[in-house]
Amino acid sequence: MCRILLVDDEPDVRAVIGRRLTREAFKVDEADSAAAAAERIREAEPPYDVIIADMVMETEESGLDVLKAAFARDIFAEVIVLTAYGSVQNAVECMKRGAFDYIEKNIPGVDVLDLLVLKIQNALEHRRSAVDFLQRIDLRRRSEG
Amino acid sequence: MKTMAGNEHALEIAARLITARAAPEQVLDAVLNAALDATQATQALIALVDRRNGELAIQRVAGEGWTPEKREERLRTGSGVHEGIVGLVATTGQPYLTGDVSQDPHYYPLIEGTRSELAVPLVRSRDRVAGVLNLESSLAGAFTEEDVRVASALAALATVAVSMAEHHRREHELAETARKLNRWGSTEDLLMEFTEAAARILQAYDGSLFILQPDGRTLLLAASHGPLRDQIGRASYQVGEGVTGSVAEHGYGIRLEDVASDPHWIGKYQEIPHERIAGFLAVPVVADDGRVEGVLRVIRDKTPASLPNAFDEDDEVILATLASQVAVLLQRSRLLQRLVQTERLAAWGQLSARAAHIIGNKVFAMKGAMGELRHLLEASDQCSPECGELIEMLSRSLGETDAIIQSFKDFVASRDIKRTSVNLNQMVGAAVRRVHGAAEGIRFVTHLAADMPSVPGDASRLGETLDEVIQNAIAWQPEGGEVRLTTSVVTSKEAADLAKVGRASQYVRVDVEDEGPGVPAEMRAHIFEPFVSTRGRGLGLGLPICREVVRAHGGEIVELGTGRGAHFVILLPAGDQEGVP
């Protein structure tokens, strides 16, 4: 089962996303701040497959803190950053630093939760292929060694 | 006894006082005493022309027989009645000598027992008479030609003292006025003080300030102290109308003596009746970019006893200096207003950005919950058609809420632009293609200028702006109507005539005209303000966002109100601007 960490300081947001993702058969853990998320990421065994983090929580750059914690634990971590109004700039910065994607919470006329599910599936695909690739390299190295 | 040495000594004392910068009264008294000494006269007086009304008034006296009443006397001139010798000399500018006043037709008795009288003019530059030095004696034939020479020399010294005092007074008043300008105060009050100061410095009876309105055609009275005071904000001239309008039209000062004889004079708003105006002086208020922003004018009063008292070149120079200060004041007031507005918008923007963030999160949660609810109901077979309709309605409302927050966000971010080189012709074409499908039964007619220069602009924001203006046209359009889009290149001057822009040398102009009902006159001033919606839908931020975006580009958007329907014009500075990648 895929494990997802959902980080958002807004309980209602965590509730609806959590509910929807559970319905999609993901195992969802929650954290309400970048600091709490960092702790959960460190302690998780095995690491989370996908981390969904709100950009603006304690600070304007909380999403970046979550991103750093995720990569410190697992270089194949897939992080999707959520943005509300006015924080797209920071989300783009996250992309530059290796986030899988970002999603604006309010896109008129779009079911953002559908979009999120789709992106999570893409992220998992990405993660699987990256891990596969590494395993193949590892196998070849062992057979050659 | 009269001696040459005594004369020289008297002159020397007066001259020394002037170089020592003594008070003018002191110099005039020294002149009078020297005159008494040198000519053995029994009484002496100096009368000066009061610039405010052109009348002669006694300033200083010396000798015997003066009563307070006599000192206070205003000497009549010009009227023919009580003209007197002093009045005659003030009018002719020539010395006058009589050895027997009883035989003299010009004599007007001021001191009893006078037999001889000698009067010499105080002549300022350009043959203008500033006053008269008058000597009387109880002896017949008391004065000689040598006395005329000495009195004239003393009068010249008195003139220097009077002119210097006048110069110092003006200088002081100008400095005082400049200081006032640097004090914070309401612009209206400062303009009033300024106009009053102009009248005071130039010894005018009254002064008025007319300010050119944003329409560029109307001069509105902004300050006046006399009878026109009640008309402030109402009295107006069109540019080119009357002398005042003519100053605004041509941008140079006009000086008149006999106002009624000037072909431009219409006497529309007069501080005093024209037959009482001794002098009229009006200068343009010119901004640093050379545009006329108003007219500052002053008038001098006259009475039947007045000497000619028109304004001279020096007065015009001073009034023009004051007018340039008014221009500074107006500019400062505009900058301040813009600063306050920017501050307010920034504060409001921050607040709404935060509010949008919070509301956005809530809306997101509601939409999510709505989706889950729909999912549950569909799965449970309990979803009646009514239930479905309600959910649809709620979803729609939440979607609209999203759109509203989005427009908030756009408004807040509308000044944040990223410039590239933009071709407005291509942009208009693309905008029409975008809306074409959605606007059934509406024809789009485009006239695109050849050789369109590029604009340093934010392509995405300018595209959205065009979309909004075109959508606005479509919304009001009758079935089968026509929306015309025209692009052209205009000069700085043409742009300035349309809207308050004009710093760039060239502007690109986009006209969007529709055949709808147009913008009601009472709404025109408000359609670009936030939260004003004539369509009764949305938040009323569409056009305000457009304006913010266009202004962020150094341009302007206006609704002309001259066409059949609405007629929007977007002006953007063309090419070769700073900040273009």
Chai-1 contact restraints between the chains, C-beta under 6 A:
chainA,res_idxA,chainB,res_idxB,connection_type,confidence,min_distance_angstrom,max_distance_angstrom,comment,restraint_id
A,E10,B,N361,contact,1.0,0.0,6.0,A-B,restraint_1
A,D12,B,A365,contact,1.0,0.0,6.0,A-B,restraint_2
A,V13,B,N361,contact,1.0,0.0,6.0,A-B,restraint_3
A,V13,B,A365,contact,1.0,0.0,6.0,A-B,restraint_4
A,V16,B,A365,contact,1.0,0.0,6.0,A-B,restraint_5
A,V16,B,G368,contact,1.0,0.0,6.0,A-B,restraint_6
A,V16,B,A369,contact,1.0,0.0,6.0,A-B,restraint_7
A,R19,B,E372,contact,1.0,0.0,6.0,A-B,restraint_8
A,A84,B,H357,contact,1.0,0.0,6.0,A-B,restraint_9
A,A84,B,G360,contact,1.0,0.0,6.0,A-B,restraint_10
A,A84,B,N361,contact,1.0,0.0,6.0,A-B,restraint_11
A,Y85,B,A356,contact,1.0,0.0,6.0,A-B,restraint_12
A,Y85,B,H357,contact,1.0,0.0,6.0,A-B,restraint_13
A,Y85,B,G360,contact,1.0,0.0,6.0,A-B,restraint_14
A,Y85,B,K409,contact,1.0,0.0,6.0,A-B,restraint_15
A,G86,B,A353,contact,1.0,0.0,6.0,A-B,restraint_16
A,K105,B,G360,contact,1.0,0.0,6.0,A-B,restraint_17
A,K105,B,F364,contact,1.0,0.0,6.0,A-B,restraint_18
A,N106,B,G360,contact,1.0,0.0,6.0,A-B,restraint_19
A,N106,B,F364,contact,1.0,0.0,6.0,A-B,restraint_20
A,N106,B,D402,contact,1.0,0.0,6.0,A-B,restraint_21
A,P108,B,D402,contact,1.0,0.0,6.0,A-B,restraint_22
A,P108,B,A403,contact,1.0,0.0,6.0,A-B,restraint_23
A,P108,B,Q406,contact,1.0,0.0,6.0,A-B,restraint_24
A,L113,B,G368,contact,1.0,0.0,6.0,A-B,restraint_25
A,L113,B,G371,contact,1.0,0.0,6.0,A-B,restraint_26
